């Protein structure tokens, strides 16, 4: 429940303050974080290492 509130508050902040440039930044950070987690626990890790 706290995560929904945090996400809702974040999007409310973006909408109110008109900081639309933050959306692509957050998306890229989430994708990179997902790749790091996936690369450390996957048999495909040697194929993902050249991306970093």
Beta strands, then each sheet from edge to edge (+ up, - down):
end
